[in-house]
C-alpha cells in the first residue's frame, strides 16, 4: 500500500488514475526487462562466478543455461571459447528477445578446433611428410591460416580454390554402369590416368558427380593398382551415368598423400600425417584440428537473438524435436562463420555433412503451421564444406545483407537421387531474400527459395565457377515455389550455369512466377519453364558460355522441354526486355516412334519464337552497348534517346539521384560504378559516379580528382570535395571543372556518415577511352 499512497500536508491520499497507470507501466517494464549477465574467460575471480560484472562466468554455456524470459542477456567479452552451448526453454518476446551477444564492439570467437601436438613430443619426418600420434580425433586440419586438403587424387587444394575446379576431378569413361537390384556400381576412368597412377585406391572415399546435378559419397569397394576402374556400393537410386558429363575424385587414403597442403588421419592408429604448406616454419606454426560440429544447439526456444560473435570451424543448429519443443523467431545478426561445416569423410563417414541448419519443423512436419520464422541479418559465411545455410519453417523468414564466399567444393549434399541442394537452401514460405552477395561458391545452385519468396537486390557472381557439378542456376526455383515468386532487381553474372531458372516439364510445371528488372550477364541466361510467368524489363546478354549445355538463347521462354512435347508458356508474358538472343527453344517433332530435332531451311537447328500470350516491346539482337550507358562497367541505365530510353525497356530508368546496386552493404561504401580499376570507361558517357551505400548510412560525402594522394587526404574544404548526397541517393554528377575526358585516370572516394561519425571510404580509380 505504501507504493500507492502519498502524504500531503500530513494526510495520506491515493494517486490519480494517470499516476497509477504510469506506475504500472514502470513495474511491467521492470518485470520484463530481464537479467543481463556477463561472460569473460580472461577475468580472474575470487569466489563464485555468478555472471555479474564483478564475477562474470568463464563459459558462455553457464550463462546460456540461465536464459529464460524476455530481455535476458549474455554479454560475452573478447576471447576464444571452446565449449558446447545448449540453449533450451527460452521465451523472449517480439520486441524484447533473449540475447547472446558480443559485448559492445568486442567480437568473441567460438572455436571448434583444438591445438594439435604429437603425443611423443615431436613429429617423425620422412620424405617431407610429418607424422605422429595425436590425442584428438579430428576431421578437419589447419596449419596457421591454411585449411589443409584431405589427401586426394587428382590433386587439388583449397588455398588456391583448385578444389572448386571440375577439371581437377577425374572424368568417367564409357563403361560405367549401375546394377540397382544388387546395389553395385562401377566407375571407369576416362583415359588412363587412374591406371597410370599405379595407386591402389581400394577403401578410399569416392566423391562422384554421377547423378547429373547430384553428387554422392561412397567407399571404393574393390580396386587394384593399374586397374582403370573401381566398384562401389550403390545405394543412390535408379539413374543412368552420363559419362561425358560425370566426374569424380578420390580422397582420405594415406597412399594419396603426395603434395604440400594435404593431410591424412587414421582413426584407428590415431596417427596424423601431413605435408606442410611450402615455406612453413614448423618450429613456430600453430596446428589445429576440428573436433566439434555444432557449438550452439537450440531447441524449444522462441524470440532469441544471437549477435556479434565469430565462429571458427563450428556453427549453429536449431531444431524442433517435438510439437511442443519448437524453435521460432530466431535471429542471427552480424555473425561471422569461418569454415563452419566440414564432412567426416576422413573418419570414413559417408553420410551428409552437418551444416548450419535451423528448422521449425518436427520430424519433417510443421508444428501446427505456427513456427520456424527466422532472420539472418548481416552475416558472413566462408569456406563451408557443403551447404552454407539451410532453414525450414512455416513462413516469414528474412535473409538480408549476408555474404557467402567459397562455400561447398564437393556439392555432395544428397544421399539419394533427387532435387538437389544449394548454397542457400530454403524450405519455407513467404521469405524475403534481400541484399545478399554470393561470390564463387561451388554448388550448381546459388539460391533455392521456398514458396512465395521475394528475392530482390542480390548480387550473385561465379556460381559453380569451376563447373564441378552439372545443371543449376544462380537462382533456381523448383515447381511449387514458382507460384507468386518475385525475382526482382538482382545481378547474376559470370557463371557457367543459368542466371535464373524455373524447373519443370509437362505434366508437372510451375505457374505465375515473376522475373522483373534483373541483370543477367555471362551466364547460361534466363530459362523460365512452366506457364503464366512474367518476364518484364530484364537485361540478359552474353549467355554463350564455354560449358553451356543449351547455349542457344539468353532469354529462353520455351515451348517444349526438349523431347517432351507437352506445350508450356502459352499464357506467359514477355515484355520490355533487352536480350542479345531470345527464343522459345529448339523445335522437336515426332517421326515414327522417335522424336527428332528439326532443322530449318538453312540446315541449322530450328527454334521457336519467344512463347507467351503477350510478347511485346522487347529489344532482341541489337548491340546492347548502344542501348545502355556502359554495361562493361556496370552502368545499365538507358542511353538518352535510345530505343531503350524511348520505349522504357530494360531494368533501369534514367535518374539523377538513385541507381540501384544489389548486394551486401558493407560498413563503408562499396561496389563503385565504374568499378575500381576499370580501364575502358567511355568518357563521353561518364557524367556521374555511383556506389553502394554503406550499411545503415543515409548521407555520403564525395571526392573526385586526378591526383590519388590529394583525393585520399581530401576533406570537405578541399577542392576535390564535390558535395554531399543525402538520404538513399547514391548518384553524384561530376562537376564541369572535373569533366571526364578520354585517356585520363580519375580517382574518387565516398565517405559514409552515420550520425556524427564519418566512415572514410577507399580511393577508387578508373581510366577512360
N, C-alpha and C positions, 0 to 999 in steps of 0.2 A: 504493500500500500504506500510505502514511502516514495516509490517511483511515480506514483500517480497523485501525489499531493504536494502542495507547496504552502508556504507560510506567508501571509500578507498581513502586516501590522499586528502580528501576534496571533492571527487566526489561520486555520487550515482551510484551503479551498481546493476544489477539483479542477484540473486543467481543462481547457476548452477542447472541443471535438477536433479542431485543427491540430492542436498540440498533441493530442493522443495519437492521431494518425501519423504525425511526424515521428513521435517516439516509437510507434510500432514499426515504421519503416526502418528506423535505425536498428532496432532489435532484430528484425528479419535479416538485415544486411550482416549483422554480427553473426547470426546463426548460420548464414550460408557463405561466409567469406572464406571458410576453410582454414587449414593449418599449413603454414609454409615451413618446410624442413630443409636442411642443407646436407650436402654430401661433399666431403673434402678428404681425399685419401692422404693428402700431404700434411694435414694439420695434426700436430701432437695433442693428445687429450689425456688429462689425468682423471681417472674415474670413468663412469659410464657415459657412453655416447648416446644422446637422446635426440639427435637431429637438430638441436638448436644451433644458433650461430657460434656459440662458445664451445659446444661439444657436438660437432657435425658427425653424421655417420661416415664410416670409412667406405662402405659399399652402397651402390645405388640400390641393390636388391633389398637392403634393410629398410630403405626409405620407401621403395615401391610397394612393399607389402602393407604399408600403413595408408596408402592412398585409398580413399573411400568415397568421400562425398564432394559436392561442388566446391571449387576453389582450393582443394588440397593441392599442394605443390611439392615437388622435389627439385630443388635448385642445386645443380651439380657444378662444382668448381673444376678448373682445368686439371688435367692429368690423364693417365691411361688406365682404364678399368677393364679387367678381365674377369667376368662373372656371368652367371645365369640369372637373368632378371625376369621374375614372374609377376605379371600384372593380372589380377583377378578380382572381380567383385566391385569394380569402380562404378560409381553412379554420379557422374558430373551432371551439369545442366548445359543447355544450348549456349547460354551467354556466360556461363561460369564453369568451364570444364575442369576436370582434374588435369594436372600438368606435370610432365617430366621435362626439364629444360636445362640447357647450359646456363650458368649464372652470368647475367648481363651479357657482355661481349665475349666471354670465355667459351671455348669450344672443346669440351672434354672428348676424348677418344675412347670408344668402346672397342676393344681389341679381341679378335677371335683367334689370335696366334699366341704361341709361347716361344721363348728363345730356345734354340736348338744347339746343344753341345754334345760331343761324343761322350759316352759313358766312361770310356777309358782315359779321357782327358785330352786326347789328341786324335786327329784323323789319320788313317792309313792312306798313303798317297802312292798311286801306281799308274803310270801312263797318263798323267794329267787328271785322273779320277780320284776323288776323295771318297772315302767310305768309313763307316763306323756304326756301331750300335748306338741307338738313341733311346731315351726313356719314354718318349711320347709317340703315340700312333697318329701320324699326320697324313693329310690327303691334299695339301697344297703347300708350296715351299717358296720362300723368298730369301734372296741374298741381297742385303741392302735394300735399294728401291726396285730391284728387278724381280718380277714374278717369273720363276723358273717354269720351263715347259716340261710336261711329262715326257719321258723318253719315248720317241716315236719314229715311225717310218711311213712315208718320206719325211725328211727333216723339215722343220719349220719352228719358229719361235714367236713368242708373244711380243717381245720388246720392240720388234720392228713390224709388228702386225702381220707377219708372214703366216700365222696360223689362220688368218681370215681368207687366205688366197686359195681358191679352188684348184689352181694349177699346182699347188703343193700337196694336193691329195693324189692318190693313185687312181687312174681310170679303170673301169671294168671292161673285160673282154666280152666276146660274143657267146661264150659258153657258160655264162652264169645261169643258174636255174633254182627254182624253189619247188620243193615237194611238201605241200601244205599238210597232206594226210600224215606223213611221217615226221613232220616238223624238222625237215632237213633243208639246208641251203648250201649252195656252192658259189663262191666268188672266184672268177678268173681274172687275173690281172691283164689289163690291156698292154701289149708289148711284153717285154721280157724282164722288166726291171726287178720284179719280185724274185724271179728265178736267179737273175744275175747277182742279186744281193748276197746270196749264199746264206741267208738268215733262216733259222728255224723259228717261225712265229707262232707255233702251237702254244696255247694258253695266253697269248697276247689278247688285248681288248681291241676289237674292231669297231670303228665308228663309221657307219655306212649310210650315205645318202643314196639309197636304192629305191625308195618309195616315192619317186617324183619329189613332192615337197616335204616328204617325211624322211628324217634321219634316225637310224636306230643304233643301239649299242648292244654288242654281244661279245661272247668269248670265242676265240678261234678253237674249234674242237679238234681239228686234225690238220697238220701241215708238216712237211719235212723240207729240209734245206734243198734248194734247187727245184722245188715244186713251184709252178706258176699259178696255183690255185689253192684255196683252202675251203674247209667246210665249217659250218656253224649251226647252232640250234636255232631253227626258225620258228618264232612264236608271234610274228608281227602281222599276220593276216594274209589274205589271198590277193596278190597283185603280180604284175609282170615287171621284171627289172629291165628298164630301158638302158641297154648297155652303152649307147652313145652319150647318154646324159649322166649316168650314175658314176659315183666316185666313192673312195673310202680312204682311211688311213688307219694305221695300227699303232698301239701305244702300250705303256705300262708293263713292259718286259725288259729285264736288265740287258738282254742282248741288243736292244735297240738304242742304248745309251752310247752315243759316239761323238757328240759335238757340244761346244760350250752352251751353257744355259739349259741343259737337260738334267733331269734328276730321276731317281727311282727309289722306292721304299718297299722293302719286303716285310709284310705284316707278320710273317711267321718268325723270321730271324731278328726282326726289328732293326735291320741294317739299312741305313740311308747311304745312297751312292749318288754322286753328282759331279759335274764339271762346271766350275765357277764361270761367271761371265769373264770375257777377256779383260785383262788389266786389273782384276780384283786383288786387293791386298788382303789375303785371308787372315793375316795377323790382327787386323782391325775390323774386318767385316762382321756385320750382325746377321745371324741366320735365324729365321723364324718359320714356324710351321703351323698350319691351320689345324685346330683341334675342336672347333666349335662351329655348329651350323647356324643356330639362332641365339643371339644374345638376349633378345627381348621376346617373350611369348605372351600373348594377350588372349584371355578368354573372359566371357561373362562380364563385359565392361561396355559402358556407353558414355559418350561425351568425354573423350580422353584426347589430350594434345601432347604430342612428343615433338620437341623443338630444339634447334641449335645444338645438335650433337653430331659427332663424326663416328662412322663405323668403319673398321678396317678388318677385312676378311671375316665378316659376320654380318648378320642382318636381323630383320624383324619378321615375326609371323603372328597373325591374328586369326583365330578360328572360333567357330561356333559348334562346340561338341554336342549340344542338345538344344531342344526347343526353348529351354528356359535359360540357357547359358550362352547367349549370343553376343556378338560384338556389333556395335553400331555407333555412328558419329565419331569415328576415329580420325584424327588429323595428324599427318606427318608434315612438319613445316621446317624448312631450312635445314634439312639433314644432308649429310654428305656420306655416300656409300662408296667406298673403295674396295673393289674385289669382293662384293658382298656374298656371292654364292660360288660354289665350286663342286664339281662332281666328286664322287668317291670311287671313280674308276681305278685309281691307283691301289685301292684296297680290294679290287676285284668285284666291287658292287656295281651292277649294271642297271639299276633302277633309275627313275627320274631324279634329276637334280632337285634339291630343295632350295628354291629361290625365294625372293621376297614376295610374300603372299598374304593377302588379307581377305578373309571370307566371312560374310554374314550368313552363309548357308550352312545348315547342319545336315550331314550325310548327303550332300548334293542337293538339298531342298531348301527353299526359302522358309524361314520361321514365320509362318502366318503372313507372309508378304510384308513384313514390317522393317526388315533390318538390312544392314550391310551398306550403309551410306558412308563413304569415305572422302577425305580431302587429302590430296597430295600437292603441297604448295612449295615451290621454290627449292626443290631437292636436286641432288646431283648423283647420278649413277654411272660408275665407271668400272669396266673390267669384270662384269658378271659372267660366269660360265653358265649359260642357259638364259632363260627369260629374265629380263631386268626387273620387271614388275608385273604382277598379276593380281587382280582383285575380282571378287564375286559378291554380288549382293542384290538388293531389291531395286533401288533407284536413287538418283540424285547425287552420284559421286562426281567429284571435281578433280581434274588433273591439270594443274595450271603452273606455268613458269618453271618447269623442270628441265633438266639437261641429261641426255643419255649419250654416252660415247663408248665405243669399243667393247660393246657387250655381245656375248653369245657367238663364239667362234666355231661351234660344232653344230648348232641348231638341233641337237639331239634331245628333243623335248616331247617325244611320243614313244609309247610302248606298243601301240597298235596302229595300223594304217588308218588314217582318218584326217580330220580337218586341219591339223597343224596349230602352231602357236605363233608368237610374235615377240618383238622387243617389249612392247606394251600390250598386254592381253586383258581385255575386259569381258566379264560375264555379268553384265549389269544392265540397267535401264535408265534412260534419260540422263546420261552423263554429259558433262561439259569438259571437253578436252581442248585446252586453250593455251596458246603461247608456250609450247614445248619445243625444244630443239633436240633433234636426233642426228648424230654425226657418226658415220662409218660404223654402223652396227652390222653384225653378221647375218642375222636371221633374214630369210627371204621376205618377211613381212615386218613393217615398222610398227604401225598402229592397227590393232584388230579390235574394233569397238564392239560394245554390246548394242542393245536395241535402242533406237530413237535417240542417237547421240548427236551432239552438236560439236563438230570438230572444226575449230577455227584458229587462224593465226599461228599455225605450227610450221616450223621450218625443218624439213627432212632432207638430208643430203647423204649420198653414199650408202643407201640401204643395200645390204648384201653386196658391198662394193667388190669383194673378191670372188663373187659368184660361187659360193660354197654350197648353195642349195638351189634346187630348181623351183620354178614358179614364184609367186609372191608379188608384193606391191608395197610402196611406201605407206599407203593407206588402203587396206583391203577389207571389204565388207562382205560378210557371208550372207546367205539368202534372207533369213528372217530379220536381221538387223538393218536391212536396206529400207524398210518402211519408215518414212519420215526422217531418215538420217539427213543431216545438214552438214555438208563439207564445203567450207567457205573461207576464202582469203588465206589459203595455205600456199607455201612454196615447197615443191617436191622436185629435187634435182639430182643429177649426176648418179644414176643408178642403172644397173642392167635389168632392173625389174620395172613393172608398170609403176607410174606415179600414183594413180588412183585406179582402183579396180573394184567392180561389183561381180561376185561369183554367181553361178547358176546356169542351168540349161533346162529346156523342157523335159519333163513336166514340172520340175522344181525350180522356180525362179523367184526373184525378189521384185518388189514394185515400190514405186513412189519414193525413190531416193533423189536427193537434191545435191548437185555439184555446181557451185557457183563461184565466180571470181577467183579462181585458183591459177597459179603459175606453175606449169609443169614443163621442165626442160631437161633434155639429155637423159631421158628415161625411155621405157617402152611405151610411154604415152598414157592416155586415159581410155579405159575399156569398161563400158557400163553395160553389162548383160542384165536382162530382165525386161521390164516394161513399166510404162507410166513414169519413167525417170525424167528429170530435168537437168540439162547441161546448158548453163547460161553464163555468158561473159567470161569464159575461160581463155587462157593463153597457153597453147600446147604445141611445142615445136621440138625439133631435133630429137626424134624418137628412134631413129635407125641405129641402134646400138650394136656393137660387135657381137654380143651374145644374145641378141634379140631372137626369140622364137617366132614371133609373128612378124614384126618389123615392117608392116605394110600400111600402117596408119598411125598418126599421132593421136587424133581424136577418133575413137572407134565406137560406133553405135551399130553393133552387128545385127544382121537379120537372122542369121542362124549361128549356132555354135559349132563351127566346122561341119562334121558329117551328121550331126543331129539336125534334121531338117525341120524341127519344131520352131516355128517363127516367133521371134521376140522383138521388142522395141517398136511395135506398131502403133503405140499410143504415147510414145515419148516425145519430149520437146527439146529441140536443139537450136538455140538462137544466140546471136551476138558473140560468137566465139571466134578467136583467131587460131588458125592451125595451118602448119605447112602441108600436111596431108590429112584428109579426113574422109572416111567412107564407112560402108556398112559391112565390111568383112568380105572374105572370099566367097565366091559362088560355088555351091555344090549342087549336084543333081543326081537322081537315081539313074543307073544304067544297068538293066538286068537285075541281078541280085547284088549289085555293088552300088556304092555312092562315090561318084568321081568328082574331082575338082575341074572346073570348067575354065577354058581359055577363051580370050576374046579374039576378034578378027585379026589382031596383030600377033597372035601366038603367045600373048602374055596372060598371066593368071587374071581372070576376070574378078571384079569386085562390085558389090552392091553400092549404091549411093547411101549416104547417111540415112538412117531409118528414124521414123517418127511421124506423128500426126502434124507437128509444126516444126519444120526445118527451114529457118529463115535468117537472113541478115548475118550470115557467117562469112568471114573473110578467110578463104581457103586457097592456098597456093601462091599467095602474094609474098613478096620479100618482106618478112616481118620487121626487118630493120628500117623499112620505110614507113612503118605504121606506128612504132613505139620509139621512145626517145633514145634509149641506149641499152638494149636488152643484154648486151655482153657485160655491162657494168651495173646490172640490177635496177635499171630505170625503165619501168614498163608503162610509164604514162604515155598517152597518145600524143603523137606529133601534131602540133596545131594545124588545123585544116586538112589533116589526112583523112582517109576513109574511116579509120578507127575513131577519130575525133568527131567527124560529121555524123557517123552512124551510131555512135555510142557503143562501140564494140570493144571487147576486151575487159580485163578486170579492174582497170583504173580509170578515173576521171581526172581531168586537169584541175589541179588545186594548188594554190599558192601557200597553203598553210599546213596541210596534212597529207602524208604519204604513208599508207600502212606498210609496215615491215614486220613480218612474222618472226616468231621465235622467242626464246627466253630473254627477259630483260635482266641485265646484269647490274651490279652495284654502281657501275659507271656506264656512260653511253657506249654503244656498240653498233655493229652492223652498218658501217658508214656506206653511203651511196654518193659518189662512186666508192667501190671497195678499196681498202688500203692497199697500196702498191700497184694499182691499175696503171697500165702503160698505154692504153688505147682509148682514152676518153675523148669523145667527139667534142671538140672545143665549141663548135657552133651551136651545140645543144646543151651546153653546161652553164645554165644561168642560176642554178640552185644547188645546194648541198642538202642531203637528208641523212637521218640517223635513227637508230632505235633508241628511244628514250630510256633513261636509267630507271631501275626498279624503284617505284614509289616516288619518283620525282616529277614535278609538274612544270618547272621552269629550267631553261637551259641557256647558257651563255656561249656565243660562237666567236671563234677567232679564225682568221684566214690571211694567208700571205704567201710570199715566195721565199722566205727565209725560215728554215726549220727551227733554228735556235730562237729567233725572235717570237715565233708562234708558240714555242714550248714555254717561254718565260713570260709571255704577254699577260697583262692584267686588263681590267676594264678601262683603264686610262691609256692603254697603248693604241697605236694606230691600227694594229691587227684586229682589234676588237670590232666586230661588225654588228653587234646587237644581241638582244635577249629575245628568246622565243618563249612565250608564256602558255600555260595550260598544256594541252595534249599536242600542241603543234610540234612538228619536227622537220619543218622545211624553212630554209633561210636563203633568201636571194643574195647572190654575190653582188656587192655594190659596183657601180660603174667604174670607180677608181681601181678596182681589182679585176676588171673584166678578163675572163679567161680567153687566152689566145693559144693557137696551135704551137706545139714544140716546146712547151714550158712544163715545169714541175711545180705543183702547188701543195701547200701544207695547210692543215686546218685542225682545229681542236674544238671539242664541245664539252663544257663543264656542266655538271648537273647541280641543281640547287634543291636541297630538302630543308625547308625552313631557313635557318640562318647558316646552315652548313653547305659549303661548296665542295663537290667531289670532282677533282681535276680529271679531265679526260686524257686519253692518249693522243699523241700527234699522229694524224693520218696524212697520207700523201697520194697524189695521182698525177700522171703525166698525160699530156694531151696530144692529139693528132689533128 
